[in-house]
Amino acid sequence: MTEDQLQSALKSLGMTAFLDHLALFKSELSPADAAAELQARTGWASKASLTRVNNARRILAQGHEKDALRLIIASKLPAALREAAQRAL
């Protein structure tokens, strides 16, 4: 995964969503079950939830968790979210 692909996947997923639901994305749940859980937590549509799960898991499967967290830290997100990413790093 190139840096551009990582940024695209993270943008599609949402930096805040990646950080807030990282444990769910790392879980052993099937993609469908993880998407259903994400939908229950957030109220997002099922297809949107599945897209987020798939993008997050692609980032994780290709070993880019730390890179994604670094992008969040360097972003213009509120300081509290950037600090949470720093702690997760």
C-alpha positions as CSV (number, residue, x, y, z in Angstrom):
1,M,0.0,0.0,0.0
2,T,1.5,3.3,-1.1
3,E,1.2,6.4,1.0
4,D,-1.5,7.8,-1.4
5,Q,-3.4,4.5,-1.1
6,L,-3.2,4.7,2.7
7,Q,-4.4,8.3,2.8
8,S,-7.2,7.4,0.4
9,A,-8.3,4.4,2.6
10,L,-8.0,6.5,5.7
11,K,-10.0,9.4,4.2
12,S,-12.7,7.0,3.0
13,L,-12.9,5.4,6.5
14,G,-12.5,8.6,8.4
15,M,-9.6,9.4,10.8
16,T,-11.9,9.7,13.8
17,A,-13.7,6.5,13.0
18,F,-10.4,4.7,12.6
19,L,-9.3,5.9,16.0
20,D,-12.6,5.5,17.8
21,H,-13.3,2.0,16.6
22,L,-9.8,0.6,16.3
23,A,-10.5,-2.3,18.7
24,L,-13.5,-3.3,16.7
25,F,-11.5,-3.3,13.4
26,K,-8.8,-5.4,15.1
27,S,-11.4,-7.9,16.4
28,E,-11.9,-11.4,15.2
29,L,-15.4,-10.7,14.1
30,S,-16.3,-11.3,10.5
31,P,-16.6,-8.2,8.3
32,A,-20.4,-8.5,8.3
33,D,-20.6,-8.8,12.1
34,A,-18.1,-6.0,12.6
35,A,-20.1,-3.8,10.2
36,A,-23.3,-4.7,12.1
37,E,-21.7,-3.7,15.4
38,L,-20.3,-0.5,13.8
39,Q,-23.8,0.3,12.5
40,A,-25.3,-0.3,16.0
41,R,-22.7,2.0,17.6
42,T,-23.0,4.8,15.1
43,G,-26.2,4.6,13.1
44,W,-24.3,4.6,9.8
45,A,-25.9,2.6,7.0
46,S,-24.9,-1.0,6.7
47,K,-23.0,-0.5,3.4
48,A,-21.1,2.5,4.8
49,S,-20.2,0.5,7.9
50,L,-18.9,-2.4,5.8
51,T,-16.9,0.0,3.7
52,R,-15.3,1.4,6.8
53,V,-14.6,-2.0,8.2
54,N,-13.0,-3.2,4.9
55,N,-10.8,-0.1,4.6
56,A,-9.7,-0.3,8.2
57,R,-8.9,-4.0,8.0
58,R,-7.0,-3.4,4.8
59,I,-4.8,-0.8,6.5
60,L,-4.2,-3.2,9.5
61,A,-3.6,-6.3,7.3
62,Q,-0.9,-4.5,5.3
63,G,0.8,-3.4,8.5
64,H,0.0,0.3,8.3
65,E,-1.6,0.9,11.7
66,K,1.3,3.0,12.9
67,D,1.5,5.0,9.7
68,A,-2.3,5.7,9.9
69,L,-1.9,6.9,13.5
70,R,1.0,9.1,12.4
71,L,-1.2,10.7,9.7
72,I,-3.9,11.3,12.4
73,I,-1.3,12.9,14.7
74,A,-0.1,15.2,11.8
75,S,-3.7,16.1,10.8
76,K,-5.8,19.1,11.7
77,L,-8.2,17.1,13.9
78,P,-8.9,18.4,17.4
79,A,-6.0,18.1,19.8
80,A,-7.8,15.5,21.9
81,L,-8.0,13.2,19.0
82,R,-4.4,13.7,17.9
83,E,-3.4,13.0,21.5
84,A,-5.4,9.8,21.6
85,A,-3.6,8.7,18.4
86,Q,-0.3,9.5,20.0
87,R,-1.3,7.3,23.0
88,A,-2.3,4.5,20.7
89,L,1.0,4.7,18.8
